[in-house]
Amino acid sequence: MKLPSYLKRHYYSFQLIQILILFYPTINAIAQSQTDQWLISKYYSENVLNEILIPVEEWQPFPKDASVYKEALSEEAYNTLIKKGEEALEFAWPSLTASQLLEYHKTGNRRNYEKKYFDRRYNLRDLVLAELLEAKGRFTEEIVNGIWLICDESYWGLPAHLYLQKGNAELPNVLEPTVDLFAAQTANLLAWTDYLLGEKLDVVSPRIRERIKIETERRILEPTLKRDDFWWMGFSESQHQVNNWNPWIASNWLAAVLLLEDNKEERAAAVFKIMKALDNFLNPYPRDGGCDEGPSYWGRAGASLFDCLELLNSATDGKINIYDQEIIKNIGTYIYKAYIGDNYFINFADAAASMNPSSDLIFRYGKRINDVQMQQFGAYMAKKEGEFATDVSLDRALFALLNYKNLYESETKFNFPKDVWLPESEIMAARSNSNNTGFYIAAKGGHNNESHNHNDVGNFIIYYNAKPVLVDAGVGTYTAKTFSNQRYTIWNMQSAYHNLPTVNGVMEKEGRKFEADEVNYRHNSRMAKFSLDLAKTYPEEAQIKSWKRTIQLNRGKNVTLSERFVLNKVTDTTFLSLITPCEVRLTEPGEIRLVYNEAGTKFSVYINYNPELFKVEKEAINLEGDENGRLKSTWANGLNRIKLIDKLKQPTGNWKFLISSY
């Protein structure tokens, strides 16, 4: 139809409005992603920081008066901390020898050195907290011993992190201090010890605080200010992805700078650099707040970011405050969205299936972002813990001491989220109802180059009444192999040991291009359905044209799983793996019975399948050996793998499974 000229202007304007409406979600998302870049550093230059940072001699982030802490704590919590300090008085400080350092290089064993290393620091923490609370000088001598021994160490980091040095990394080069997670955390411990007990240390000898300052300056403050090539900062062209190392180190580095750096200009320069580094962590972070390293790393990813924001807020008298930003809120709430029940969390990648996150951190984060659900989750987890725990980071411990009554006297009602969908992270979770009975499912899309990656795109887990039925095994004890080019030779990193198909004898492949396609999630009051195509997650030799996986929770009833595939050709065996901590009974053709029997809880879940399509095998997974220590502690009764082997060997298939509890 030909329009009159006087109508054309209005017609094309109307078309433009229609286009804008159609694409508004995309345009809005792009605008949002642009406006929330450089959230921390964009408003504050070094000059501005020079004006708003409270001078080091005036900044008083925590009280030093013992009576304040005694008032804040219950009698039981107070006595617990004093008792830990008394036990620390009997501690025999262990030696850290060159042979122990070299053991990691020779055998890959991390534990032998690390246990002694961390015991020193935990012991010093317990002594400092006991002296802070009691204030009678009873613990001071051993505190001085701990400080002096730690300052004498050749390297504040771990042997596994010596790769940060140039050249030979078998032993640390004392002329080239490098900053890893625990070198920075050591600086945090010493800086807060200096702040809290400095006057008592001076009574023993002024050399003690002087030594803390010298060693922290040499090992942490100077290299972090001068160098930009530590991969965790995000400034260099390193092959490493910026991950939890960034905010974890930044939180400890920031505390040391704020407490010990007395040069005003260098203090502001270091704080500004920390803020820019944190933005390198935040800028690529999923806007939905999903932690690709899993909930057990949230405590040192999102929660360490929160540590930094708290310190910046305190040191500027509230002038740096971004708690109202959507991404900051989403990063916080992720932790309860990933919660299953009991002590179980969604544990894709290197995350542990069972853990005890810091209830205090969760509660305080929730309060800062005005999320009542998150606060209630923190109080709920505190009640489950039953015992007051302190973090190795003294600032976290101090916050927890002062927040003790707020946390433990708060309402513990927590409404379990019925549906969780993180569209950028491509993670879903759904439960039958908000009282957390019946079936619970979680599944992921994503790609195979995520931080702490396992080859697990498309993996799912199923729990029943908050107990594990089909699971992600998780990660074993870290060794030299874990973060090497041999990573994917470890069984639990491989797709064949996740709830995934092995196609033509081929497993999923690691790398960014191996990713989910056609990811879709829908839910309503009756069901929740997640689907994706797995074809791109396998290399060419798998000969997959398409592999459409769909998992559906039918609330209050059951779970269905379907695998619909087209292969270019059949070259080898195809099978589906299912991992379970339950006893596996092959009761009759077409039915697998999974029996959960632990701690007085017993039930059965049934997997029904077409017996004409599959040969079924079961095998116990060997969890012996030091490298499986973490797995064995999580799955005390062991793990089993079920293999549903394709008998027909056809290039097309449509497998269907019903998972139910009669």
C-alpha positions in Angstrom: 0.0 0.0 0.0 1.3 3.4 -0.9 1.1 5.9 2.0 0.4 9.6 1.5 3.5 11.6 2.2 2.0 13.3 5.3 1.5 9.8 6.9 5.0 8.4 6.0 6.7 10.2 8.8 4.3 8.9 11.4 4.3 5.4 9.9 8.1 5.0 10.1 8.2 6.5 13.6 5.6 3.8 14.6 7.8 1.1 13.0 10.8 2.4 14.9 8.8 2.2 18.2 7.8 -1.3 17.4 11.4 -2.3 16.7 12.5 -0.6 20.0 9.8 -2.4 21.9 10.7 -5.8 20.3 14.4 -5.4 21.1 14.1 -3.5 24.4 15.3 -6.4 26.6 18.4 -6.7 24.5 19.0 -3.0 24.3 18.4 -2.6 28.0 20.8 -5.5 28.8 23.5 -3.9 26.7 23.0 -0.5 28.4 23.0 -2.1 31.8 26.3 -4.0 31.0 27.8 -0.7 29.8 26.7 1.3 32.8 27.9 -1.2 35.4 31.4 -1.5 34.1 34.2 -0.2 36.3 31.8 0.1 39.2 34.4 0.6 41.9 37.1 2.7 40.3 35.3 4.9 37.8 34.2 7.6 40.3 37.4 7.8 42.4 40.8 9.0 41.1 43.9 8.8 43.2 43.5 12.5 44.0 39.9 12.0 45.2 41.1 9.0 47.3 43.8 11.2 48.8 40.9 13.4 50.1 38.4 10.8 51.2 40.6 8.1 52.7 40.8 8.4 56.5 44.5 8.8 57.5 46.1 5.7 58.7 46.6 7.1 62.2 42.9 8.1 62.5 41.2 5.0 61.0 39.7 2.9 63.8 37.8 0.1 62.0 37.4 -2.0 65.1 37.4 -1.4 68.8 40.4 -2.5 70.9 38.5 -2.5 74.2 38.1 -6.0 75.5 34.8 -5.1 77.2 33.1 -4.3 73.8 33.7 -7.8 72.6 32.7 -9.4 75.9 29.5 -7.6 75.7 28.9 -8.5 72.0 29.4 -12.3 72.6 27.5 -14.9 74.5 29.3 -16.4 77.5 29.7 -19.7 75.7 31.2 -18.1 72.6 33.5 -16.0 74.7 34.7 -19.0 76.7 35.2 -21.0 73.5 37.6 -18.4 72.1 39.5 -18.2 75.4 39.8 -21.9 75.4 41.2 -21.9 71.9 43.8 -19.4 73.0 44.8 -21.6 75.9 45.2 -24.6 73.7 47.3 -22.4 71.4 49.7 -21.7 74.3 50.6 -25.4 74.3 51.2 -25.5 70.6 54.7 -26.5 69.4 55.5 -24.3 66.5 56.5 -26.6 63.6 59.5 -26.1 61.4 59.1 -25.4 57.7 62.1 -26.9 55.9 63.5 -26.8 52.4 62.8 -30.5 52.1 59.2 -30.0 52.9 59.0 -27.2 50.3 60.6 -29.5 47.7 58.2 -32.3 48.4 55.5 -30.7 46.2 57.9 -30.5 43.3 59.1 -34.0 43.7 55.9 -35.9 44.5 53.0 -33.4 43.9 52.0 -33.7 47.6 50.7 -30.4 49.0 49.3 -31.5 52.3 52.5 -32.2 54.3 53.9 -28.7 54.0 50.5 -26.9 54.0 49.3 -28.4 57.2 52.3 -27.1 59.2 52.1 -23.8 57.4 48.4 -23.2 58.2 48.7 -24.5 61.7 51.2 -21.7 62.4 48.7 -19.1 61.2 45.6 -20.6 62.9 47.5 -20.7 66.1 48.5 -17.1 65.9 44.9 -16.1 65.1 43.6 -18.0 68.2 46.2 -16.3 70.4 45.5 -12.8 69.1 41.7 -13.2 69.6 42.1 -14.6 73.1 44.4 -11.8 74.1 42.0 -9.2 72.5 39.1 -10.6 74.6 41.0 -11.2 77.9 43.4 -8.3 77.7 45.7 -9.6 80.5 48.9 -10.2 78.6 48.7 -14.0 79.1 49.0 -14.7 75.4 51.5 -12.0 74.4 54.7 -14.0 74.5 53.4 -16.7 72.2 52.0 -14.1 69.9 55.4 -12.6 69.6 56.9 -16.0 68.9 54.3 -16.6 66.2 55.0 -13.2 64.5 58.7 -13.7 64.6 58.6 -17.2 63.1 56.3 -16.2 60.3 58.4 -13.2 59.5 61.4 -15.5 59.3 59.8 -17.7 56.6 61.6 -17.5 53.3 58.3 -17.5 51.4 54.8 -16.5 52.7 53.1 -18.4 49.9 52.6 -22.1 49.1 54.9 -24.3 47.1 52.1 -25.0 44.6 52.1 -21.3 43.8 55.9 -20.9 43.1 55.1 -20.8 39.4 54.4 -17.1 39.9 58.2 -16.7 40.0 60.4 -16.5 37.0 62.9 -19.2 36.3 63.5 -22.1 38.7 60.4 -22.5 40.9 61.5 -25.5 43.0 62.4 -23.2 45.9 61.4 -19.5 46.5 63.7 -16.7 45.3 63.9 -14.4 48.3 65.0 -11.6 46.0 61.8 -11.8 44.0 58.8 -11.8 46.4 55.7 -13.0 44.6 52.1 -12.6 45.9 49.8 -15.5 46.0 46.6 -16.1 48.0 48.3 -17.0 51.3 51.2 -14.5 51.2 48.5 -11.8 51.0 46.5 -13.5 53.8 49.6 -13.7 56.0 50.0 -9.9 55.5 46.3 -9.5 56.6 46.9 -11.6 59.8 50.0 -9.6 60.8 48.5 -6.2 59.9 45.5 -6.8 62.1 47.6 -8.2 64.9 49.7 -5.0 64.7 46.5 -2.9 64.8 44.8 -4.7 67.7 47.8 -5.4 69.9 50.5 -2.9 68.8 51.0 -1.3 72.2 51.5 -4.6 73.9 54.0 -5.7 71.2 55.9 -2.4 71.8 56.2 -3.3 75.5 58.0 -6.5 74.5 60.1 -4.7 71.9 59.5 -2.0 69.2 61.4 -4.3 66.8 58.3 -6.5 66.5 56.0 -4.0 64.8 59.0 -2.7 62.9 59.6 -6.2 61.5 55.9 -6.6 60.6 56.1 -3.4 58.6 59.4 -4.3 56.9 58.3 -7.8 55.9 54.9 -6.8 54.7 56.3 -3.9 52.7 59.0 -6.1 51.1 56.8 -9.1 50.3 53.4 -7.5 49.6 53.0 -3.8 49.4 56.0 -3.0 47.2 55.6 -5.8 44.5 51.8 -5.3 44.2 52.2 -1.6 43.7 55.1 -1.8 41.2 54.1 -4.9 39.2 51.1 -5.4 36.9 52.0 -8.8 35.7 50.5 -11.0 38.4 47.8 -12.8 36.4 45.3 -12.5 39.2 45.3 -8.7 38.9 43.8 -8.9 35.4 46.1 -6.3 33.9 48.4 -8.6 31.9 47.9 -10.7 28.8 48.2 -13.9 30.9 46.5 -17.1 29.8 44.9 -17.4 33.3 41.3 -16.3 33.8 40.8 -13.8 36.6 39.0 -15.8 39.3 38.6 -15.9 43.1 42.3 -15.2 43.5 41.6 -11.6 42.5 39.2 -10.5 45.3 40.7 -12.9 47.8 44.1 -11.4 47.4 42.7 -7.9 47.0 40.9 -8.1 50.3 44.1 -9.0 52.2 46.2 -6.6 50.3 43.8 -3.8 50.9 43.7 -4.4 54.7 47.5 -4.4 54.8 47.7 -1.1 52.8 45.1 0.6 54.9 46.6 -0.4 58.2 50.4 -0.2 57.5 51.1 2.2 54.6 51.8 5.6 56.2 52.8 7.4 53.0 49.6 9.1 52.0 50.2 9.2 48.3 51.3 5.6 48.0 48.4 4.5 50.2 46.0 6.2 47.8 47.8 4.8 44.7 47.6 1.3 46.1 44.0 1.6 47.0 43.2 2.9 43.5 45.1 0.0 41.9 43.2 -2.5 44.1 39.9 -0.9 43.0 40.9 -1.2 39.3 41.9 -4.8 39.9 38.6 -5.6 41.5 36.8 -4.1 38.5 38.8 -6.5 36.3 37.1 -9.2 38.3 33.7 -7.6 38.2 33.5 -6.5 34.5 33.3 -10.0 33.0 31.4 -11.5 35.9 27.9 -12.8 34.9 25.3 -10.2 35.6 23.1 -12.9 37.1 25.7 -13.3 39.9 26.5 -16.9 39.2 29.9 -18.1 40.5 31.3 -20.5 37.8 33.6 -21.9 40.5 30.7 -23.0 42.6 29.3 -22.2 46.0 32.3 -23.4 48.0 34.4 -20.8 46.1 31.8 -18.1 46.7 33.3 -17.6 50.1 36.5 -16.4 48.4 35.0 -14.9 45.3 31.8 -12.9 45.9 32.3 -12.9 49.7 35.9 -11.6 49.3 34.6 -8.9 47.0 32.2 -8.0 49.9 35.2 -7.9 52.3 36.8 -5.3 50.0 33.6 -3.2 49.8 33.3 -3.3 53.6 36.9 -2.1 54.0 36.6 0.6 51.4 33.3 1.8 52.9 34.9 1.9 56.4 38.1 3.6 55.3 36.2 6.4 53.5 33.5 6.9 56.2 30.8 5.5 53.8 31.7 7.5 50.7 32.5 4.4 48.7 29.2 2.6 48.6 27.9 0.5 45.7 25.8 -2.0 47.6 22.7 -0.9 45.6 24.1 -2.1 42.3 22.2 -5.1 40.8 25.3 -7.1 40.1 26.5 -6.7 43.7 23.1 -7.9 44.9 23.1 -10.9 42.6 26.6 -12.0 43.5 25.4 -12.1 47.1 22.1 -13.9 46.7 23.8 -16.6 44.5 24.8 -18.4 47.7 21.3 -19.2 48.9 20.1 -19.8 45.3 22.7 -22.6 45.1 21.5 -24.2 48.4 19.9 -27.6 48.3 19.3 -28.5 52.0 21.2 -29.9 55.0 24.8 -29.0 54.2 24.4 -29.7 50.4 24.9 -27.1 47.7 25.0 -27.3 43.9 28.6 -28.3 43.3 29.4 -28.1 39.6 33.1 -27.6 38.8 35.6 -27.9 41.7 33.0 -27.1 44.3 32.3 -29.5 47.2 28.9 -31.0 47.5 28.8 -30.5 51.2 30.1 -27.4 53.1 29.5 -24.9 55.9 29.6 -21.4 54.5 30.2 -18.5 56.8 26.8 -17.7 58.2 28.1 -14.3 59.5 29.3 -13.3 56.0 26.0 -14.3 54.5 24.0 -12.4 57.1 26.1 -9.2 56.9 26.1 -9.2 53.1 22.3 -9.7 53.1 21.9 -6.7 55.5 24.1 -4.5 53.3 22.0 -5.2 50.2 18.7 -5.1 52.1 17.9 -8.7 51.2 15.8 -10.2 54.0 15.9 -13.7 52.5 19.7 -13.6 52.5 19.8 -12.5 56.1 17.4 -15.2 57.1 19.5 -17.7 55.3 22.6 -16.6 57.2 20.7 -17.0 60.5 19.3 -20.4 59.4 22.8 -21.6 58.6 24.2 -20.2 61.9 21.6 -22.3 63.8 22.6 -25.4 61.8 26.3 -24.8 62.6 25.6 -24.8 66.3 29.1 -23.7 67.1 30.7 -20.3 66.7 33.5 -20.5 64.1 36.2 -17.9 63.3 37.8 -17.2 60.0 41.5 -17.3 59.5 41.2 -13.7 58.2 41.2 -11.6 61.4 39.0 -8.9 59.9 36.3 -11.4 59.1 36.6 -12.8 62.6 36.3 -9.3 64.2 33.2 -8.5 62.2 31.7 -11.9 63.3 32.5 -11.2 67.0 30.7 -7.8 66.9 27.8 -9.2 64.9 27.4 -12.3 67.0 24.1 -11.4 68.8 22.6 -9.9 65.7 23.2 -13.2 63.9 22.2 -15.7 66.5 19.2 -13.8 67.8 17.7 -13.2 64.3 14.7 -15.0 62.7 15.8 -18.3 61.3 12.8 -18.8 59.0 14.1 -19.5 55.4 11.9 -20.0 52.4 13.6 -22.4 50.0 13.5 -20.9 46.5 11.3 -23.1 44.3 12.9 -22.0 41.1 16.4 -20.6 40.2 17.4 -19.5 36.8 20.8 -17.8 36.0 20.5 -17.1 32.3 24.0 -15.9 31.7 25.6 -18.7 33.8 23.1 -21.1 32.3 22.4 -22.8 35.7 18.9 -23.8 36.8 17.5 -25.4 40.0 14.0 -26.3 41.0 12.3 -28.1 43.9 8.9 -29.6 44.3 7.8 -27.1 47.0 9.1 -24.4 49.3 9.3 -26.7 52.3 12.0 -28.7 50.5 10.4 -32.2 50.4 10.3 -34.3 47.3 12.5 -34.1 44.3 15.1 -31.3 43.7 17.0 -30.9 40.4 19.8 -28.7 39.2 21.5 -28.6 35.8 24.0 -26.5 33.9 24.8 -25.4 30.4 27.9 -23.2 29.9 31.2 -24.2 28.4 34.2 -26.2 29.2 36.7 -23.4 29.9 35.1 -22.1 33.1 37.2 -21.4 36.2 38.0 -24.7 38.0 36.4 -26.4 35.0 35.3 -30.0 34.8 34.1 -31.3 31.4 30.5 -31.2 32.6 28.3 -29.2 30.2 24.8 -30.5 30.5 25.4 -32.3 33.8 22.5 -32.5 36.3 22.0 -33.6 39.9 18.9 -35.0 41.7 18.2 -34.9 45.4 15.2 -36.3 47.3 14.1 -34.8 50.6 17.4 -32.9 50.5 19.4 -36.1 50.3 21.7 -36.9 47.4 20.5 -39.4 44.7 22.3 -38.6 41.5 25.3 -36.4 42.1 28.3 -34.5 40.9 31.3 -36.2 42.7 33.2 -32.9 43.1 36.9 -32.6 43.3 39.6 -34.5 45.1 42.5 -33.3 47.1 44.6 -30.8 45.1 47.9 -32.2 43.8 50.4 -31.0 41.3 48.3 -32.7 38.6 45.1 -30.8 39.4 46.2 -27.5 37.8 48.5 -28.9 35.1 48.1 -30.1 31.6 47.2 -33.5 33.1 44.1 -32.1 34.7 41.7 -34.0 32.5 43.4 -37.3 33.1 41.8 -37.2 36.6 38.7 -39.3 36.6 36.3 -36.8 38.3 37.2 -34.1 35.8 35.9 -36.2 32.9 32.4 -36.2 31.5 32.3 -40.0 31.8 32.2 -39.6 35.5 29.4 -37.0 35.4 25.7 -37.7 34.6 26.5 -37.4 30.9 26.7 -39.5 27.7 29.9 -40.9 26.3 29.3 -41.0 22.5 31.1 -43.4 20.2 33.5 -43.9 23.0 34.3 -40.2 23.2 33.9 -37.8 26.1 33.3 -34.1 26.2 36.4 -32.0 25.5 37.9 -29.1 27.5 38.1 -25.6 25.9 36.0 -22.5 25.3 34.5 -23.7 22.0 33.0 -26.8 23.6 29.8 -25.2 24.8 26.1 -25.8 25.2 23.7 -24.8 22.4 19.9 -24.0 22.3 19.7 -23.7 26.1 16.2 -23.2 27.3 14.5 -23.1 30.7 10.7 -23.0 31.4 8.8 -23.4 34.7 5.4 -23.0 36.2 3.5 -24.2 39.2 3.4 -27.8 37.9 6.8 -28.3 36.3 10.3 -27.0 35.6 12.0 -28.0 32.3 15.6 -27.5 31.2 16.9 -28.4 27.7 20.0 -27.9 25.7 21.9 -29.4 22.8 25.2 -31.1 23.8 26.6 -31.6 20.3 29.2 -28.8 20.5 30.6 -30.0 23.8 32.2 -33.1 22.1 35.0 -33.2 19.6 34.4 -34.2 15.9 35.4 -37.9 16.5 32.2 -38.3 18.6 30.3 -37.9 15.3 27.4 -36.0 16.8 25.0 -34.1 14.6 22.7 -33.2 17.5 22.1 -34.4 21.1 19.1 -32.8 22.7 18.9 -33.4 26.4 15.8 -32.5 28.4 15.3 -32.9 32.2 11.9 -32.1 33.7 10.8 -31.9 37.3 7.1 -32.7 37.7 6.5 -31.1 41.0 5.3 -33.4 43.7 5.6 -36.4 41.4 8.8 -37.4 39.6 11.6 -36.4 37.2 11.9 -37.3 33.6 15.0 -37.3 31.5 15.2 -37.6 27.7 18.1 -37.9 25.3 17.2 -37.4 21.7 20.2 -37.7 19.3 21.3 -37.9 15.7 24.8 -39.2 14.9 26.6 -38.9 11.6 27.7 -42.5 12.0 28.2 -45.1 14.7 31.9 -46.0 15.3 32.0 -47.3 18.8 29.9 -47.8 22.0 27.6 -45.1 23.4 26.5 -45.1 27.0 25.0 -42.9 29.7 26.8 -42.5 33.0 24.9 -41.9 36.3 26.8 -41.2 39.5 25.2 -42.0 42.9 26.1 -42.3 46.5 23.2 -44.8 46.9 23.3 -48.6 46.9 22.5 -49.7 43.4 20.1 -52.7 43.0 19.4 -54.0 39.5 16.1 -55.5 40.6 14.6 -56.4 37.2 15.0 -55.4 33.6 13.8 -51.9 33.1 14.3 -50.8 36.7 17.2 -49.6 38.7 16.6 -49.1 42.5 18.8 -46.6 44.3 18.7 -47.1 48.1 19.7 -44.2 50.4 20.5 -45.4 53.9 22.4 -43.0 56.1 22.1 -41.5 59.6 18.8 -43.0 60.2 17.2 -41.9 56.9 16.2 -44.6 54.4 14.3 -44.4 51.1 14.4 -45.7 47.6 14.4 -43.9 44.2 13.7 -45.8 41.0 15.0 -45.2 37.5 12.8 -46.8 34.9 14.1 -47.3 31.3 13.4 -49.4 28.2 15.3 -52.7 28.7 15.3 -53.4 25.0 17.6 -50.3 24.5 20.2 -50.8 27.3 22.5 -53.1 28.9 23.1 -51.9 32.5 26.3 -52.2 34.4 27.3 -50.9 37.8 30.7 -50.3 39.4 32.0 -48.9 42.7 34.3 -45.9 42.2 37.6 -46.3 43.9 38.0 -43.4 46.5 41.2 -44.7 48.0 44.4 -42.8 47.9 45.4 -39.4 49.1 44.2 -37.7 45.9 40.7 -38.7 46.7 40.7 -37.6 50.4 38.3 -34.7 50.0 35.9 -36.9 48.0 36.0 -39.7 50.6 35.2 -37.2 53.4 32.1 -36.0 51.4 30.9 -39.4 50.2 31.7 -41.5 53.3 29.7 -44.5 52.0 31.3 -44.3 48.6 30.2 -43.6 45.1 28.9 -45.8 42.3 28.7 -45.4 38.6 25.8 -46.8 36.6 26.4 -47.3 32.8 23.4 -47.6 30.6 25.0 -49.0 27.4 23.2 -48.5 24.1 22.5 -52.0 22.7 21.0 -51.0 19.4 23.9 -48.9 18.2 21.6 -46.9 15.8 22.6 -43.4 14.5 19.4 -42.0 15.9 17.7 -42.5 19.3 15.2 -41.1 21.7 15.9 -42.4 25.2 13.5 -41.7 28.0 13.9 -42.3 31.7 11.5 -41.9 34.6 12.9 -41.2 38.1 10.5 -41.6 40.9 9.9 -42.6 44.5 6.9 -44.9 44.9 
